[in-house]
Amino acid sequence: MLFLGRASNYKGMDILRHTFAFGTEKNSEELRAYLAAHYGATYDHVALYHNGRSALTVALRALVPKKSEVVVTSLTCCAVVQAVRAAGATPVYADINRETLHYGRVELEEVLENHDDVSAIIIQNTLGIPVDIAELEEVCREHDIIIIEDLAHCAGVRYPDGREVGTVGRAAALSFGKGKSIDTISGGAVIFLDKDDKPVTQPKKRPYFSETLADRWYPFHGRMIRTFYYLGLGKILTAALLKLGCIERSADSRLSTKTRLTHWQAKLALRQIKKLPKKGRPPLRDHYFVEDRDELLKRLRKLGYVFDEIWYDVPVSPSRYYKKMNFDEEACPVATEVADEIINLPTGVKKSDLTTAYKIIKEYKIDE
């Protein structure tokens, strides 16, 4: 069977390397130093956290005035909204265009016409599809607005003008969570690129033992779930592991700006970052717009393609938190429509493994 989530597709050596990884404080120091050098920052302007939303919160708290507004794309994760709120700011959703799954100049200017307190924008580069950064920079200069880059989907990607994501804004936040560009099951980093900003303090508090244990064994449990899917028991095993606290849904991760990344995950993250393509990288996931998505996913499952883990089946995912996101569907009609139509495909597999899936998706594909 073929799964969409990258963490579920860990292979033998990857599982062993992750489960039995050992790290020291030196590994965390090496990761901080590498990130500083790579993105053009100084060592004391980089810090590591237990998850990406915590890193993003640190960036926002340092740069954004409380009670101001922060523009986020309307096709996003609740973690981004949570980070904005944790910083004492208010998220403002900008509608997207279907080509980039992100807001562009037109959508941003429309938001700014109706909101006077915007102090920053978060650029997400959804699924690793780069936005036209130059046009967004121009708007931000005109309105004296800060750019914060969220690299969860796009570490290693380059913008159309050739610059690498994470080198343009005032700060950048990385996530090392499940299925992200850098995947150590959880983790994150913040990078402040303006050397005049205050240095950031590296947290010392360790994650809870239960969190570390769940992170360590997640690839092994993912492999178990894959095996049980062959027997028709995948969902039952997943529910049992969640109930026992052996695994955790990504969106449920605890926000804590005082909790650091483990040293062993820092070691694994650095290993992956060093392997990023030098000339950019493909999107994190491919996508299509389809009709009757539920029916399509059911057909795909019967053929061994488990693609239910869609980014994003609601505009601000996951659906269990959607009502708390205060999302105005009428104000963001494109994102609302896209969330009903989008289907994701993995990019880290052979194209030949997806041949049958492509044929079926073609039957449901919406012509643009």
C-alpha positions as CSV (number, residue, x, y, z in Angstrom):
1,M,0.0,0.0,0.0
2,L,1.1,3.6,-0.6
3,F,0.4,6.3,2.0
4,L,0.4,10.0,1.7
5,G,2.0,10.9,5.1
6,R,5.8,10.7,4.9
7,A,6.1,9.6,8.5
8,S,4.1,6.5,7.7
9,N,6.5,5.7,4.9
10,Y,9.7,5.5,6.9
11,K,11.7,2.5,5.7
12,G,13.8,0.0,7.6
13,M,17.1,2.0,8.1
14,D,15.2,5.2,8.6
15,I,13.1,3.7,11.4
16,L,16.2,2.2,13.1
17,R,18.2,5.5,12.7
18,H,15.3,7.5,14.2
19,T,14.3,5.1,17.0
20,F,17.9,4.6,18.3
21,A,19.3,8.0,17.6
22,F,21.6,9.5,20.3
23,G,22.5,13.1,20.6
24,T,24.3,15.6,22.9
25,E,24.2,19.3,23.4
26,K,26.9,19.6,20.8
27,N,24.4,18.3,18.1
28,S,22.0,21.1,19.0
29,E,24.8,23.6,18.8
30,E,25.9,22.3,15.4
31,L,22.3,22.6,14.1
32,R,22.0,26.2,15.4
33,A,25.3,27.1,13.8
34,Y,24.4,25.5,10.5
35,L,21.1,27.3,10.3
36,A,22.7,30.6,11.2
37,A,25.3,30.2,8.4
38,H,22.8,28.9,5.9
39,Y,20.2,31.6,6.3
40,G,22.6,34.5,7.0
41,A,22.0,35.0,10.6
42,T,24.2,34.9,13.7
43,Y,24.3,32.0,16.2
44,D,22.6,33.9,19.0
45,H,19.7,34.7,16.7
46,V,18.7,31.0,16.2
47,A,16.9,28.8,18.8
48,L,15.4,25.3,18.7
49,Y,12.0,24.2,20.0
50,H,10.0,21.1,20.6
51,N,7.7,22.1,17.7
52,G,7.2,24.5,14.9
53,R,4.3,26.5,16.3
54,S,6.4,27.3,19.4
55,A,9.2,28.7,17.1
56,L,6.7,30.7,15.1
57,T,5.2,32.1,18.3
58,V,8.7,33.3,19.5
59,A,9.1,35.1,16.2
60,L,5.8,36.8,16.4
61,R,6.2,37.8,20.1
62,A,9.5,39.4,19.3
63,L,8.4,41.3,16.2
64,V,4.7,41.9,16.3
65,P,2.9,44.4,18.7
66,K,0.2,42.9,20.9
67,K,-3.3,43.5,19.6
68,S,-2.1,44.1,16.1
69,E,-3.2,42.0,13.1
70,V,-1.2,39.4,11.3
71,V,-2.1,38.2,7.8
72,V,-2.1,34.5,7.2
73,T,-3.1,32.5,4.2
74,S,-6.6,31.2,4.3
75,L,-5.5,27.6,3.4
76,T,-3.4,26.7,6.5
77,C,-3.1,24.8,9.7
78,C,-4.6,25.7,13.0
79,A,-1.0,25.7,14.4
80,V,-0.3,29.0,12.6
81,V,-3.5,30.6,13.9
82,Q,-2.6,29.3,17.4
83,A,0.9,30.9,17.2
84,V,-0.6,34.3,16.2
85,R,-3.0,34.2,19.0
86,A,-0.4,33.1,21.5
87,A,1.6,36.1,20.6
88,G,-1.3,38.4,21.5
89,A,-2.2,39.3,17.9
90,T,-5.2,38.7,15.8
91,P,-5.0,36.5,12.6
92,V,-6.5,38.0,9.5
93,Y,-7.2,35.5,6.6
94,A,-6.3,36.5,3.1
95,D,-8.0,34.5,0.3
96,I,-5.8,32.5,-2.0
97,N,-5.5,32.0,-5.8
98,R,-5.8,28.5,-7.1
99,E,-2.5,28.5,-8.9
100,T,-0.3,28.9,-5.8
101,L,-2.7,28.0,-3.0
102,H,-1.6,31.2,-1.3
103,Y,-2.4,34.8,-1.4
104,G,-0.6,37.1,-3.8
105,R,-0.5,40.9,-4.2
106,V,-4.1,41.3,-5.2
107,E,-5.4,39.3,-2.2
108,L,-3.0,41.0,0.2
109,E,-3.9,44.5,-0.9
110,E,-7.6,43.6,-0.6
111,V,-7.0,42.7,3.1
112,L,-5.0,45.8,3.8
113,E,-7.9,48.0,2.4
114,N,-10.1,46.6,5.1
115,H,-7.7,46.3,8.0
116,D,-5.7,49.2,9.5
117,D,-3.7,47.4,12.2
118,V,-1.7,44.8,10.2
119,S,1.8,44.7,11.4
120,A,3.1,41.5,9.7
121,I,2.3,38.8,7.2
122,I,3.2,35.2,7.3
123,I,4.3,33.6,4.0
124,Q,3.7,29.9,4.0
125,N,4.5,28.7,0.4
126,T,1.7,26.1,0.7
127,L,2.8,22.5,-0.2
128,G,6.2,24.0,-1.2
129,I,4.8,26.0,-4.1
130,P,6.7,29.3,-4.0
131,V,4.9,32.6,-4.1
132,D,6.0,35.7,-6.1
133,I,7.9,37.1,-3.2
134,A,9.0,40.3,-5.0
135,E,5.5,41.6,-5.4
136,L,4.6,40.8,-1.7
137,E,7.8,42.6,-0.6
138,E,6.8,45.7,-2.5
139,V,3.4,45.8,-0.8
140,C,5.0,45.3,2.6
141,R,7.5,48.1,2.0
142,E,4.6,50.4,1.0
143,H,2.7,49.7,4.2
144,D,5.7,49.2,6.6
145,I,4.8,45.6,7.3
146,I,7.1,42.8,8.5
147,I,7.5,39.5,6.6
148,I,7.8,36.3,8.6
149,E,8.5,33.1,6.6
150,D,7.0,29.8,7.6
151,L,9.2,27.1,6.2
152,A,7.2,24.1,7.4
153,H,6.4,23.1,3.8
154,C,9.2,24.7,1.9
155,A,12.7,24.4,3.4
156,G,15.1,24.3,0.4
157,V,12.6,25.8,-2.1
158,R,13.6,28.9,-4.1
159,Y,11.4,31.8,-5.0
160,P,10.9,32.7,-8.7
161,D,13.6,35.4,-8.4
162,G,16.2,32.8,-7.2
163,R,16.3,33.6,-3.5
164,E,15.9,30.7,-1.1
165,V,12.9,30.7,1.2
166,G,13.9,31.8,4.7
167,T,16.3,34.5,3.5
168,V,13.8,37.3,2.7
169,G,11.8,38.1,5.8
170,R,12.6,39.6,9.2
171,A,12.4,36.1,10.7
172,A,11.9,32.5,9.6
173,A,10.4,29.6,11.5
174,L,11.0,25.9,10.6
175,S,8.9,22.9,11.6
176,F,10.4,19.4,11.9
177,G,7.0,17.8,12.4
178,K,5.5,14.8,10.7
179,G,5.4,15.0,6.9
180,K,7.1,18.4,6.8
181,S,10.1,19.4,4.7
182,I,12.4,18.4,7.5
183,D,10.8,15.4,9.4
184,T,12.0,14.3,12.8
185,I,8.4,13.8,13.9
186,S,8.4,17.0,16.0
187,G,10.6,20.0,16.4
188,G,11.2,23.5,15.1
189,A,13.6,26.4,14.9
190,V,13.3,30.2,14.8
191,I,15.8,32.4,12.9
192,F,16.0,36.2,13.2
193,L,17.7,37.6,10.1
194,D,18.0,41.2,11.2
195,K,21.2,41.4,13.3
196,D,19.8,44.5,15.1
197,D,17.0,42.4,16.6
198,K,17.6,41.1,20.2
199,P,19.3,37.7,20.5
200,V,17.0,34.8,21.2
201,T,17.4,32.7,24.3
202,Q,17.8,29.0,23.6
203,P,15.3,27.1,25.9
204,K,16.7,24.5,28.3
205,K,13.6,22.6,29.4
206,R,13.3,19.1,28.0
207,P,10.0,17.8,26.5
208,Y,7.9,15.6,28.6
209,F,9.2,12.0,28.6
210,S,5.9,10.8,27.1
211,E,6.3,13.3,24.2
212,T,9.9,12.2,23.6
213,L,8.9,8.5,23.7
214,A,6.0,9.1,21.2
215,D,8.4,11.0,18.9
216,R,11.0,8.2,19.0
217,W,8.7,5.3,18.3
218,Y,6.3,7.1,15.8
219,P,8.1,5.7,12.7
220,F,7.9,2.2,14.1
221,H,4.2,2.6,15.0
222,G,3.7,4.1,11.5
223,R,5.1,0.9,10.0
224,M,2.8,-1.2,12.2
225,I,-0.2,0.8,11.0
226,R,0.8,0.3,7.4
227,T,1.0,-3.5,8.0
228,F,-2.3,-3.6,9.7
229,Y,-3.9,-1.7,6.8
230,Y,-3.2,-4.7,4.7
231,L,-5.3,-6.7,7.1
232,G,-8.1,-4.1,7.2
233,L,-7.3,-3.1,10.8
234,G,-5.3,0.1,10.2
235,K,-7.8,2.5,11.6
236,I,-8.4,0.3,14.7
237,L,-4.7,0.2,15.5
238,T,-4.4,4.0,14.9
239,A,-7.3,4.6,17.3
240,A,-5.8,2.3,19.9
241,L,-2.3,3.9,19.7
242,L,-3.9,7.4,20.1
243,K,-5.9,6.2,23.1
244,L,-2.8,4.8,24.8
245,G,-0.8,8.0,24.1
246,C,1.7,6.1,21.9
247,I,1.2,8.5,19.0
248,E,0.0,12.1,18.8
249,R,-1.8,13.9,16.0
250,S,0.4,16.7,14.6
251,A,-2.2,19.4,15.3
252,D,-2.5,18.4,18.9
253,S,1.2,19.2,19.7
254,R,1.6,21.3,22.9
255,L,2.8,24.9,22.3
256,S,5.6,25.8,24.7
257,T,8.2,28.4,24.0
258,K,10.2,27.1,27.0
259,T,10.7,23.6,25.7
260,R,13.6,22.7,23.5
261,L,14.2,20.3,20.7
262,T,15.9,17.1,21.9
263,H,19.5,16.7,21.0
264,W,19.0,13.5,19.1
265,Q,16.3,15.2,16.9
266,A,18.7,18.1,16.3
267,K,21.2,15.5,15.0
268,L,18.6,14.0,12.7
269,A,17.3,17.4,11.5
270,L,20.8,18.6,10.6
271,R,21.4,15.4,8.6
272,Q,18.3,16.0,6.6
273,I,18.9,19.8,6.1
274,K,22.4,19.1,4.7
275,K,20.7,16.8,2.1
276,L,18.4,19.5,0.8
277,P,18.9,20.0,-3.0
278,K,21.2,22.9,-3.8
279,K,19.0,24.2,-6.6
280,G,15.7,24.1,-4.9
281,R,13.3,21.2,-4.4
282,P,10.0,19.9,-5.8
283,P,6.7,20.6,-4.0
284,L,6.2,18.7,-0.7
285,R,3.0,17.2,-2.2
286,D,1.4,17.3,-5.7
287,H,-2.2,18.3,-5.9
288,Y,-5.2,18.1,-8.1
289,F,-8.7,19.6,-7.9
290,V,-11.4,16.9,-8.2
291,E,-15.1,16.3,-7.9
292,D,-16.7,13.7,-5.6
293,R,-13.5,13.5,-3.5
294,D,-14.9,11.1,-0.9
295,E,-15.9,8.6,-3.6
296,L,-12.5,9.0,-5.3
297,L,-10.6,8.4,-2.0
298,K,-12.6,5.3,-1.4
299,R,-11.8,3.9,-4.8
300,L,-8.1,4.7,-4.3
301,R,-8.1,3.0,-0.9
302,K,-9.4,-0.2,-2.4
303,L,-6.4,-0.2,-4.8
304,G,-3.9,0.4,-2.0
305,Y,-3.6,4.2,-2.1
306,V,-4.3,5.7,1.3
307,F,-4.5,9.4,0.5
308,D,-7.0,10.5,3.1
309,E,-4.6,12.8,5.0
310,I,-5.3,15.8,2.8
311,W,-3.7,19.3,3.3
312,Y,-6.3,20.9,3.6
313,D,-9.8,19.3,3.6
314,V,-11.1,22.5,5.4
315,P,-9.6,25.9,4.9
316,V,-7.9,25.9,8.4
317,S,-7.3,22.3,9.2
318,P,-7.8,19.9,10.9
319,S,-11.6,19.8,10.8
320,R,-12.0,19.0,14.5
321,Y,-10.6,22.5,15.3
322,Y,-12.2,24.4,12.4
323,K,-15.0,26.0,14.4
324,K,-12.5,27.6,16.7
325,M,-10.6,29.3,13.9
326,N,-13.3,32.0,13.3
327,F,-12.9,31.5,9.6
328,D,-15.3,33.6,7.4
329,E,-16.0,31.4,4.3
330,E,-17.8,34.1,2.5
331,A,-14.8,36.4,2.8
332,C,-12.5,33.7,1.4
333,P,-14.5,31.9,-1.3
334,V,-11.5,30.5,-3.2
335,A,-10.0,28.8,-0.2
336,T,-13.4,27.4,0.8
337,E,-13.9,26.0,-2.7
338,V,-10.3,24.6,-2.9
339,A,-10.7,22.9,0.5
340,D,-13.7,20.9,-1.0
341,E,-11.9,19.9,-4.1
342,I,-8.2,19.4,-3.4
343,I,-6.5,16.0,-3.3
344,N,-2.8,15.4,-2.5
345,L,-0.3,13.0,-3.9
346,P,3.1,12.1,-2.4
347,T,6.2,13.4,-4.3
348,G,8.8,11.2,-2.6
349,V,7.9,8.0,-4.5
350,K,8.4,6.7,-8.0
351,K,6.0,8.0,-10.6
352,S,5.4,4.5,-11.8
353,D,4.0,3.6,-8.4
354,L,1.3,6.2,-9.0
355,T,0.3,5.2,-12.5
356,T,-3.0,3.6,-11.5
357,A,-3.8,6.4,-9.1
358,Y,-3.3,9.0,-11.9
359,K,-5.7,7.2,-14.2
360,I,-8.4,7.2,-11.6
361,I,-7.9,10.8,-10.5
362,K,-8.2,11.8,-14.2
363,E,-11.8,10.6,-14.2
364,Y,-12.6,13.1,-11.3
365,K,-10.3,15.9,-12.2
366,I,-11.8,19.4,-12.6
367,D,-10.6,21.1,-15.8
368,E,-9.2,24.5,-15.0
